[in-house]
Every structure is written in C-alpha cells, then in structure tokens.
Amino acid sequence: MMATKPSPAQSTFHGYPLQTQFYDEFINGVVEWVPVTDELVHSAYDECLSSRIHAFDALHIAAAAAVRADEFITGETATSRIIVRNL
C-alpha cells in the first residue's frame, strides 16, 4: 500500500543505480495504491495535530489506516515519532 509513488529520479540523477533498481522493484511490488482524497488529507491533518509528525508521514499513516494495513514499514530511526503508533 502506498499513498504516494516514490520517484527514482533523484537516485538516477545522482548516479545510484542500485537505489534506482530498488525503487523500481519496490514500486512494482505495491499491492494497493491509496488515492489522496480530501478525507485522507483531513485524517492526516488530525494525525499531525495529535502526534506532531510531519505532514508527509501523516499522509502515509492515514493511508495505512484507511486500508487497515497489517503493518507499516518505515526507514525512520527508532526515536522518530512515527515509530510509536497503533493503526
């Protein structure tokens, strides 16, 4: 599940072919794309207010909650506010 599509453009521009390959494989493996709707944005906004996370992170959390995702995987550090969450 993804709310937004990651872009391999930066890794391509900076000459990181393995990172570009990872993005391509990751994007092709997404099971469900969540459209960004007004309802999703409002949900993300509420998430920002309640947990003080960044807007982009809140969109991903709201998207995961909207489709009742079984797990949420992130590359954030263990001390990040986004880590301690219950969907």
SVG drawing of the C-alpha trace seen along z (x, -y; Angstrom):
<svg xmlns="http://www.w3.org/2000/svg" viewBox="-13 -20 40 28">
<polyline fill="none" stroke="black" stroke-width="0.4" points="0.0,0.0 1.3,-3.4 -0.3,-6.8 2.3,-8.4 4.6,-7.0 8.4,-7.3 10.5,-8.5 13.8,-7.1 14.6,-10.4 17.0,-11.6 18.9,-8.3 19.1,-8.3 20.3,-11.9 23.0,-11.2 24.2,-8.0 23.0,-5.4 21.9,-2.5 21.2,-0.1 19.0,-2.6 17.1,-3.2 16.7,0.5 15.4,0.8 12.8,-1.9 11.7,-0.3 11.2,3.1 9.5,1.6 7.1,-0.4 6.2,2.7 5.5,4.7 3.0,2.3 -0.3,4.2 -2.6,1.3 -2.3,-2.4 -4.4,-4.7 -5.8,-7.8 -5.1,-11.1 -8.7,-12.4 -10.0,-15.2 -10.9,-12.6 -7.4,-11.2 -5.9,-14.7 -8.2,-15.6 -7.3,-12.4 -3.6,-13.1 -4.1,-16.7 -5.7,-15.2 -2.7,-12.9 -0.3,-15.8 -2.1,-17.6 -2.4,-14.6 1.1,-13.2 3.2,-16.1 4.6,-14.2 5.4,-15.7 2.6,-16.1 4.1,-13.6 4.5,-11.0 0.9,-11.6 -0.4,-11.0 1.3,-7.6 -0.1,-6.8 -3.6,-7.9 -3.4,-5.8 -2.3,-2.7 -5.1,-3.2 -7.6,-3.7 -6.9,-0.3 -6.4,1.3 -2.8,2.3 -1.4,5.2 1.9,3.5 3.6,0.2 7.3,0.3 9.4,-2.8 13.1,-3.7 12.8,-6.2 15.0,-6.0 13.7,-4.2 13.3,-7.6 11.1,-9.0 7.5,-10.0 6.2,-7.9 7.5,-4.7 5.4,-4.6 1.9,-4.2 -1.1,-1.9 -3.0,-1.9"/>
</svg>
